Amino acid sequence: MQTRTATLVWLILSQALYILSLLPWLVAAGLAVMAFDAPESTRMWQPWLFVGVVWSYPLWLLACGAAAWVLYARGRHRVAIVATSVPLLAALVLALLVFAGG
């Protein structure tokens, strides 16, 4: 029972943080289109990939969150914790890249 409660608390806490992360994401999504500022950049694949990855962030949150809640309901608590933690790991890698570079 204690594992179930701890998993429930982590699911709620992590997904509340993800909802709050949508505010800075909104700014980043708007700024991501500046990847197309360079001449001929619309013909390159890198800006399209960058913008696609940035804009897909809410879809990853939704997919991981839905998977985590389904797994939690089926009693697979450890896998639910992993599923809801995937976006957090991506955010940590991004933060490390940002702070290490500057």
Backbone as numpy.savetxt, mean C-alpha at the origin, in Angstrom:
# Nx Ny Nz CAx CAy CAz Cx Cy Cz
-7.88 -17.94 21.86 -8.71 -16.74 21.86 -7.84 -15.48 21.86
-6.70 -15.54 22.53 -5.83 -14.38 22.59 -5.25 -14.06 21.22
-4.93 -15.08 20.42 -4.42 -14.86 19.07 -5.48 -14.19 18.22
-6.73 -14.61 18.38 -7.83 -14.03 17.62 -7.99 -12.54 17.94
-7.90 -12.19 19.20 -8.04 -10.79 19.61 -6.86 -9.96 19.11
-5.66 -10.48 19.23 -4.48 -9.76 18.76 -4.54 -9.55 17.25
-5.00 -10.56 16.53 -5.13 -10.44 15.09 -6.17 -9.38 14.73
-7.28 -9.39 15.43 -8.34 -8.41 15.19 -7.83 -6.99 15.44
-7.10 -6.80 16.51 -6.55 -5.48 16.83 -5.58 -5.04 15.74
-4.71 -5.95 15.27 -3.75 -5.59 14.22 -4.47 -5.28 12.91
-5.49 -6.04 12.57 -6.25 -5.76 11.35 -6.86 -4.36 11.39
-7.48 -4.03 12.49 -8.13 -2.72 12.62 -7.09 -1.60 12.62
-6.02 -1.76 13.38 -4.99 -0.73 13.48 -4.28 -0.51 12.14
-3.86 -1.59 11.51 -3.13 -1.45 10.26 -4.01 -0.83 9.17
-5.25 -1.23 9.10 -6.10 -0.69 8.05 -6.54 0.74 8.34
-6.58 1.12 9.60 -6.82 2.53 9.92 -5.63 3.37 9.46
-4.42 2.85 9.64 -3.23 3.55 9.15 -3.23 3.65 7.63
-3.69 2.60 6.98 -3.76 2.63 5.51 -4.75 3.67 5.02
-5.86 3.81 5.72 -6.84 4.84 5.33 -6.22 6.23 5.50
-5.49 6.43 6.58 -4.81 7.71 6.77 -3.73 7.95 5.72
-3.12 6.87 5.23 -2.07 7.03 4.22 -2.62 7.45 2.86
-3.92 7.39 2.70 -4.50 7.83 1.43 -4.44 9.34 1.25
-4.33 10.08 2.34 -4.21 11.54 2.22 -2.89 11.94 1.55
-1.73 11.48 2.04 -0.50 11.80 1.32 -0.44 11.15 -0.06
-1.09 9.99 -0.21 -1.10 9.35 -1.52 -1.81 10.22 -2.55
-2.86 10.90 -2.13 -3.60 11.76 -3.04 -2.67 12.84 -3.63
-1.83 13.41 -2.80 -0.86 14.40 -3.26 0.15 13.73 -4.20
0.67 12.56 -3.80 1.64 11.85 -4.62 1.05 11.45 -5.97
-0.21 11.06 -5.97 -0.86 10.67 -7.23 -0.98 11.86 -8.17
-1.26 13.02 -7.61 -1.32 14.21 -8.44 0.03 14.62 -8.98
1.05 14.47 -8.16 2.40 14.84 -8.59 3.03 13.81 -9.53
2.52 12.59 -9.51 3.11 11.53 -10.33 3.02 11.83 -11.82
2.03 12.60 -12.21 1.89 12.91 -13.64 3.03 13.79 -14.14
3.80 14.36 -13.24 4.95 15.15 -13.68 6.03 14.26 -14.30
5.85 12.95 -14.20 6.77 12.05 -14.88 6.70 12.23 -16.39
5.64 12.85 -16.87 5.47 13.07 -18.30 5.90 14.47 -18.74
6.58 15.21 -17.88 7.00 16.58 -18.21 8.10 16.63 -19.26
8.97 15.67 -19.27 10.08 15.69 -20.22 9.57 15.46 -21.65
10.23 16.08 -22.60 9.82 15.86 -24.00 9.91 14.37 -24.37
8.95 13.92 -25.11 8.89 12.53 -25.59 8.71 11.51 -24.46
8.42 11.94 -23.26 8.29 10.99 -22.16 7.04 10.12 -22.29
6.05 10.59 -23.05 4.85 9.76 -23.22 5.13 8.54 -24.09
6.24 8.52 -24.77 6.60 7.38 -25.62 7.50 6.39 -24.90
7.89 6.72 -23.67 8.77 5.84 -22.88 7.91 5.00 -21.93
8.39 3.81 -21.60 7.62 2.94 -20.72 7.80 3.27 -19.23
8.93 3.86 -18.85 9.22 4.11 -17.44 8.23 5.07 -16.78
7.88 6.20 -17.40 6.89 7.07 -16.75 5.53 6.39 -16.60
5.15 5.60 -17.58 3.86 4.90 -17.49 3.86 3.89 -16.35
4.97 3.19 -16.19 5.09 2.23 -15.10 5.04 2.94 -13.75
5.79 4.03 -13.63 5.82 4.79 -12.38 4.43 5.28 -12.00
3.74 5.92 -12.94 2.41 6.44 -12.66 1.43 5.30 -12.36
1.55 4.21 -13.08 0.68 3.06 -12.83 0.87 2.49 -11.44
2.12 2.39 -11.01 2.40 1.86 -9.67 1.86 2.81 -8.60
2.10 4.10 -8.77 1.62 5.07 -7.78 0.09 5.06 -7.72
-0.55 5.07 -8.87 -2.01 5.13 -8.89 -2.67 3.82 -8.43
-1.95 2.72 -8.48 -2.54 1.44 -8.07 -2.50 1.22 -6.56
-1.89 2.11 -5.82 -1.76 1.94 -4.37 -3.08 1.65 -3.66
-4.17 2.40 -3.92 -5.42 2.08 -3.22 -5.96 0.69 -3.57
-5.70 0.22 -4.78 -6.16 -1.11 -5.16 -5.44 -2.19 -4.35
-4.14 -1.96 -4.10 -3.39 -2.91 -3.28 -3.91 -2.92 -1.84
-4.22 -1.75 -1.32 -4.78 -1.69 0.03 -6.11 -2.43 0.10
-6.95 -2.21 -0.89 -8.26 -2.85 -0.92 -8.12 -4.37 -1.05
-7.27 -4.82 -1.95 -7.10 -6.26 -2.16 -6.51 -6.95 -0.93
-5.48 -6.36 -0.36 -4.86 -6.96 0.84 -5.80 -6.92 2.03
-6.53 -5.82 2.18 -7.49 -5.72 3.28 -8.61 -6.73 3.16
-9.17 -6.88 1.97 -10.24 -7.85 1.76 -9.74 -9.27 2.01
-8.55 -9.57 1.49 -7.98 -10.91 1.70 -7.75 -11.16 3.19
-7.27 -10.17 3.90 -7.00 -10.34 5.33 -8.29 -10.63 6.11
-9.35 -9.91 5.80 -10.61 -10.13 6.52 -11.22 -11.49 6.18
-11.11 -11.93 4.94 -11.60 -13.26 4.57 -10.80 -14.32 5.30
-9.49 -14.17 5.33 -8.65 -15.14 6.03 -8.94 -15.14 7.53
-9.17 -13.98 8.09 -9.50 -13.88 9.52 -10.81 -14.61 9.81
-11.79 -14.42 8.95 -13.09 -15.07 9.14 -12.99 -16.59 9.03
-12.03 -17.06 8.26 -11.84 -18.51 8.09 -10.91 -19.09 9.16
-10.46 -18.27 10.09 -9.63 -18.76 11.18 -8.15 -18.86 10.87
-7.72 -18.32 9.76 -6.30 -18.37 9.37 -5.65 -17.05 9.79
-5.43 -16.91 11.08 -5.00 -15.64 11.66 -3.60 -15.22 11.24
-2.67 -16.14 11.22 -1.29 -15.76 10.84 -1.23 -15.29 9.39
-1.93 -15.96 8.51 -1.93 -15.56 7.11 -2.65 -14.22 6.94
-3.68 -13.97 7.76 -4.39 -12.69 7.73 -3.45 -11.56 8.15
-2.62 -11.81 9.14 -1.65 -10.80 9.57 -0.66 -10.51 8.45
-0.21 -11.53 7.76 0.72 -11.33 6.64 0.03 -10.53 5.53
-1.20 -10.91 5.21 -1.93 -10.24 4.12 -2.13 -8.75 4.41
-2.47 -8.42 5.63 -2.70 -7.00 5.95 -1.38 -6.24 6.13
-0.28 -6.95 6.27 1.01 -6.29 6.47 1.77 -6.05 5.17
1.34 -6.61 4.07 2.05 -6.44 2.80 2.18 -4.97 2.41
1.09 -4.17 2.44 1.26 -2.74 2.10 2.19 -2.01 3.08
2.22 -2.42 4.32 3.11 -1.80 5.29 4.57 -2.05 4.93
4.87 -3.26 4.48 6.24 -3.56 4.07 6.65 -2.71 2.86
5.74 -2.54 1.94 6.02 -1.70 0.77 6.28 -0.26 1.20
5.49 0.24 2.15 5.68 1.61 2.64 7.01 1.75 3.37
7.41 0.72 4.11 8.70 0.77 4.81 9.86 0.80 3.82
9.77 0.01 2.76 10.82 0.01 1.74 10.90 1.38 1.09
9.75 1.96 0.76 9.73 3.28 0.16 10.32 4.33 1.10
9.97 4.26 2.37 10.51 5.22 3.34 12.03 5.08 3.47
12.51 3.85 3.46 13.96 3.64 3.54 14.65 4.21 2.30
14.06 4.04 1.14 14.65 4.59 -0.07 14.66 6.11 -0.05
13.58 6.71 0.44 13.50 8.17 0.49 14.50 8.73 1.48
14.54 8.17 2.68 15.41 8.72 3.71 16.88 8.37 3.50
17.16 7.25 2.87 18.55 6.87 2.59 19.12 7.72 1.47
18.26 8.18 0.57 18.75 8.96 -0.56 18.91 10.44 -0.25
18.36 10.89 0.84 18.46 12.31 0.97 18.58 12.85 2.31
